[in-house]
Amino acid sequence: MQILAIVVSLAVTLVAVALFGKTIGHIVSVIKLGQPAGRTDNPGKRTVTLAKETLGHTRMLQWSHIGVMHWFVAFGFIGLFLTLVTAFGQLFDPHWALPIIGHWFVFEWVSEALTWTGLVSIIGLMAIRLRHLPKGSEGRYSRFYGSTSWQAYYVEYTILGVLICIALLRGLEYQLGAVSNSGGDKFHFPMTYFIGSGLFGGLSEHGLENAVYLVAMIKILISFAWMITISLNATMGVAWHRFTAWPNIWFKRRADGGTALGALQPIMVNGAPIDFENIEELDEDAALGVGKVEDFTWKGLLDFTTCTECGRCQSQCPAWNTDKPLSPKLIMMGLREHAYAKAPYLLASDDDTRKSLPELVLAEQDKPLVGPADVAVIDEEALWACTSCGACVQQCPVDIEHVDAIMDMRRYQVLIESSFPSELNGLFKGLENKGNPWNMNPSGRMDWAKDLPFQVKQVGTDVESLDEVEYLFWVGCAGAFEDRAKKTTQAVAELLNIAGVTFAVLGDGETCTGDPARRSGNEFVFQQLAMQNAEVFKETGVRKVVSTCAHCFNTLKNEYSQLGVELDVIHHTQLLNRLVRDGKLTPVAPADSSLNGQTITYHDPCYLGRHNQVYDAPRELLDIIPGAQYAEMPRNQTKSFCCGAGGARMWMEEKLGTRINLNRTTEAVETGADKIATGCPFCRVMLSDGLTAKQADGSARESVEVQDVAQLLLASVKRGE
């Protein structure tokens, strides 16, 4: 038995290690096909982030019970590696233990604890997977829909088998020590001695030794069969993420541990941002965006390789949850399969070698990256369904940057292929000709201020520069032209006036920040608008900005620095909350008792919440409004559901599936709220339209209203006048 165990174990191990090393080399070569990406800044911070996210499982614990179980499985996988070394030693001597620490009770206790917690946890995770198997017509809404199920099952059963073998070996070690009088002390086997005495109590010393050889061999075979299997499947992300997640986290966009949200990266060529002022100097072959899989950065290719197909991103995606073809998970999986299938062609040294490649590889080379679902890697309908809400990036436990990949593919479609939804023609025309997405005359940008009982100062007319006031009030296109958003603009202006905060606006000197252009892939128009605004900012001395639009807030705060403009940008809910805390604004209880007890719920704008982590300020304002009760929606804060307007979807028709705004409005109405509050004009439009539809079909009360937080606060403050 011993000879057989040694020969079989060593043979399988040698094959597995050789294949494993070869596959690692192949994965590295594929990742290196990507474009440059500077991700080595602040190595100290990156290392701290890696330690926090792995040891603390901070990303996984967004789903607490699953995160806890995964922690025990992951650290069982890592921490019990030495039991594999022990198994090799036991092939030669069944009494063998690791030198120095092998019989140290701390090592033994930790090993047994990790074994049992790992067993309980992997069984729990297997039960969760089985419980959420895609079934019937509702199968699409399982987060495992589209995942490669056999790979997940294989990995889970491998872990289960290894942990069972460890427990059996510990029991055999105890019993062998007891029979041979060389050990068998329960102190050293506190959680496994009963296995030895219960299962193997009737075996002789020779029988126990053979059992050790057998179980050690099985443990080794299970472990290295797994290694062989994944070595033959470089795209088996559910297994490879155990190795690729570490560098993927270390090389994430933000060294400080933040998600790849907020700012959208500029178009890069050879690792440097394009200089749009000298665009004519650009190499004519340079890719503007991503048109081929090799146009992604190496970090993008590492992202695809790392995807573990857990489906957390899919479960949170507003497009997927309203029956659109977009699944962030399936996007990553499709790009991964395509990259590795096309890699032999890209890695070939000459044309003769390429011509000799299998037809499947040549077909992959000819496949368009984006187009109709039946011919392309990525369905164009899926690409344009994205609202850029960031739920996928927020939820991903291994820091995959889905939104960056989608936006880069959009850029290529717009700038190179001129292929985009027809509705965007109107958006682009309005932005280029009138400086706003509604194609309104810029001369009307101050119309919102006409009926206010005080003067709103305009730069260049009432003040020479912004040095004379505390804030530039960035009104935004919606705040200036959209009737519902104008009410928010007026409310904020009134509140600032009441609080004695000095501010001025740019009036017709203001133009769109460019967010809709950038999120729809038109980087040229974004740069045109942003550079125009940047010039105005420099001329007027802008430093501190308050914005009512979450999209403007995000763009000014996070993206204008790419053009050399550094601004101190605050959202109006943050500023108003500060003014209330400082006693400059005082909410008053309603005199009319019929207004008491009204319920308010709050919708988190994606570009305020997930993209910029502003969750508390608007809630604190709503909490202190006297006479009102606050009701939270089930999906809130980091798991808030999108209104459907982001990613320039505000200007595109929702032709597939159900409407995102109706999904969210239904959730808001079901809280029983009288007021649905938000802090973004885009959200307000979408939720108002959703509420109108629900009121028309009788599923919502006529008295329910959608209002900005500022309007609710103003009504409360003015009660005291």
Secondary structure, DSSP 8 states (H G I E B T S, - for coil): -HHHHHHHHHHHHHHHHHHHHHHHHHHHHHHTTSB-----S-HHHHHHHHHHHHHS-TTGGGSHHHHHHHHHHHHHHHHTHHHHHHHHHHHH-TT---TTTTT-HHHHHHHHHHHHHHHHHHHHHHHHHHHT---GGGGGGSTTTTS-HHHHHHHHHHHHHHHHHHHHHHHHHHHHHHHHTS---GGG-TTTHHHHHHHSTT--HHHHHHHHHHHHHHHHHHHHHHHHHHHT-TT-HHHHHHHHHHHHHHTSS-TTS--S-SS----EETTEE--GGGGGGS-TT--SS-SSGGGSBHHHHHHHHH-----HHHHH-TTGGGT-S--HHHHHHHHHHHHHHHHHHHH-SSHHHHHTS-HHHHHHHHS-SEE-TTTSSEEHHHHHT-----HHHHH-TT---HHHHHHHHHHHHHHTS----TTHHHHHHHHHHHSSTT---GGGTTGGGTT-SS---BBTTTBSSGGGSSEEEE-HHHHHH-HHHHHHHHHHHHHHHHHT--EEB-GGG----SHHHHHTT-HHHHHHHHHHHHHHHHHHT--EEEES-HHHHHIIIIIGGGGT---EEEEHHHHHHHHHHTTSS-----SSGGGTTEEEEE---TTTTTTT---HHHHHHHHTSTTEEE---SS-GGG----S-TTTGGGS---SSS-HHHHHHHHHHTTT-SEEEES-HHHHHHHHHHHHHHHHTTSS-TT-EEEEHHHHHHHHHGGG-
